[in-house]
Amino acid sequence: MENKEIVLNELKELYTEGYIFGDIAHFHDLLTYEHPDTEVGKAYAEMSEDDELEVLEEYVKYRKQRRL
């Protein structure tokens, strides 16, 4: 599984509702400072800027679809 998929799946599992900016900030802190040595933390750290943008785009689409 690609790093993007690992990170996106974790985002979807942890954050399904609430404030999206807060969720993204919390997710970043969680993986950067609290769990950097996990599979998801390592995948997050290895993503390129383009990968990050793709994950964010897909996550926003996912959240929009859940609201319908």
N, C-alpha and C positions, 0 to 999 in steps of 0.2 A: 504494500500500500504506500502511496506517495505521501510525503510530509503534509502536503495540502489537505489530503483526505483525512489523515489522522487528526490534524488540528481542527478541521471543519466538523468532523464527527464529534469531537470533544466539546466544541462550542455548542452544537445542537443539543448535546446531552445535558450540559450544565445550565444553559440559559435558554429558556423557552418563552419567557415573558418578562416584562419589566422595562427598565430604561436601557436602551441599546448602548448608549455611550458609556454608561456605568458598567454594563456587562463586559464590554470590550476592554475597558481600563482594568477591571478586576481580573479578567482572564490574563491579560498581559502581566500584571503583578504576580498572579498565582504561578504562572509558568516561569517567569524570570527570576523571582526571588524565593518562592516557597517550594517549587517542585521542578527545578531545572534538570534534574537527573532522571526524570521519568521518560518513558517513550514519547509522550506528548511534548514534554518540555524540550527534549532534544530535537524533535521534529520542528517545533516552533522556532528554536534558535537557528536551525539550518535553512529556514525558508528565505528566499530572496524577496526583495521589495515587490516584484511582480507577483510572486506567489502570495504574499500578504494581501495585496489588492484583490486578487482573484478570490481568496478565502472570504474577505470582507464582502465582496459583491455577492457571492453565493449565500453567505449568512444573512445578508439583508433581504435577499429574495426569499429565503426560507422563512424569515420572520414575517414578511409581508403576506406570504401565502397562508401562514397560520392564522392571521387575522381575518381572513375571508370566510 
